[in-house]
């Protein structure tokens, strides 16, 4: 897919065309589609891939994103927060892949100092990974942590009590 897009982009750049990628409507499942337009016929390529799980929203909230597509369950766990920065109280969607299928996943907010020493660990909520080892869950960043805005702050997902975990940076703003 990358090579195809790279070649199409290179060719389109010289032929006066352009490259576009479709975006799903809010709340719909993403369908990876790339359209390359050059003088002549338009070519559209749809790439089959994993479907993103539905977002497990907080009560009274609307989903703001979906799970990333990419790594298979056998890959190392990966996380994505959207948005990935904000003040305390910000609602963000944490999407993960590469976790054990059907596992209970605990989402936490972590503040670290030098040498990865944890200053604070706050469990936010639990969710379950789907049959492909993916999940998407809405969480609220704790609102009483403004004093930690100058520290290294992360969202963490850990499958069960095992060592399968992943972290992603969440930039806590003052």
N, C-alpha and C positions, 0 to 999 in steps of 0.2 A: 504494500500500500504506500509506504513512504517513498520508495523508488519511483513508483508510478506517478505520484503527485509531484515529486521533484522533477521528473522528466516532463510532465505536462506543464508545470510552471515554467520551466526553462523554455520549452517550445512556445508556450503561450506568450511569454515575454517578448520573444523575437517576432511572433506573428501578429502582435497587436491585440491579443486576446486577454482574458483574465481568468482567475481561478476563484471559485466561490464554494463555500461549504454551507449546507443547509443547517438551520437550527430548529429544534423541535419547539412546538408551542408549549407555554407553561403548563405543567402538569402532565404532559404526554411523555411517552417513552422515546428516548433518542434512537434515531435510525441513521447510522453513519452513511452519509451520502456526500459525494464530491461531484461537482459539476465543473467541467472545463469548457469554456467558450472560446473558440478561435474562429477566424473567418471560415465559414463553411458550416458543417453540421455541429450541433452541440452534443457532447458526450456526457452522460451521467453514469456514475459507477456507484452502486450500493454494496457496501462491504458487510457480509454477515458477521455478527459478533454477539457477545453476551448481552442480554437485556438487563437494564438497570432495575434493581428492586424499587418498589414504591417507598417514598419517604415516610418514616414513622414520625409524625409531627407531634409537637407538644400540644396539650389541650389549649384550644383557642387560637392556635397559630396556623398559618398557611405554609406549605413547603416552599423553600427558596432555592432548591437545587435537587440534583439527583446523583446517583452513584457514578463514578467515573467508569468508562469502559477500558479494558486493557488486560491486566494480569489475570491469569487463570488461577483457580484455587490452589494449584501446586506451587505458585509463585510466592515469594515472600510477602507477608501482609503489607498493605499500602493503605494510607489514609489521605483524605482530602477534606478540608473544611471550607465551606462557602457561606458567608464570607470568612476570611482567615485573619481578620483583625476587627477590633472594636472595643468599646468600653464594657465594664461590668454590666450584666443584664442583656447583652447582645444575644440574639438567637442566631444560631448557625446550624447548618446541616453538615454533619460528619458522615462521610461515605467511605466505606472500606471494602477491600477485596483481598483474597488470599487467606481468609480465615477458615477454620474447619467448618464443613457444611453442617448446618443445624446447631451450631454452638451458641451458648449464651455468651454475649459480649458485654462487658462492663466498660462504660465510657467515663473517663475521669478528666479533671483539670489538674495540671501539675505545674508547679513553679520550681525552677532549678537555679542553683548558683554555680559557682566554679566547680569543675571536676564532676559535673552532673549530680551534685548533692541536692536531694529534694528538700526544699523548704516547706512545701505545702502540697498535699495530695487531697483532692476533694472528689469523691465519687458523685457523678451527675445522674446517670440512669443506666439501666440494662436494656438490651435489645437482643434479638436473635439473628444470626446469619442465615441466609437462605440456602437452598440445596447446592448452589455454586460457591458458597463461602463469602457472599457479599451482603452488605447491609447499608442502609441509609437512614439516619436518625437525626431528628432535630433536638438540640440541646441549648440550654441557656447558660451563658458564662456567669459564674457567681458575681453578684453585684457588690460584694463587700471587699473586693480585692484591689481597689485603686492604688494602694500603697505598693503593689508588686509590679506596676507598669514598667519599671526600669529593669526588671529581671527577665530571665528566659522563661517564657510561658508556653505550654503545650497542651494539646488535647491528646489523650491516650485511649486506645481501645485494647482490651485484653480479653482473650477467649478463655472463659472458665477460670480455673485456678492455675492453668498451665503457663508455659513461657511464651505462648504465641501472643505477641503484642506488637503494636506499632504506635508511633507518635507523629504528630504533625504540629508545626509551629502555629500558635495563635498569638498574634501581636496584640497584647493588652494595652490599650491606649489610656493615657491619664485623663 
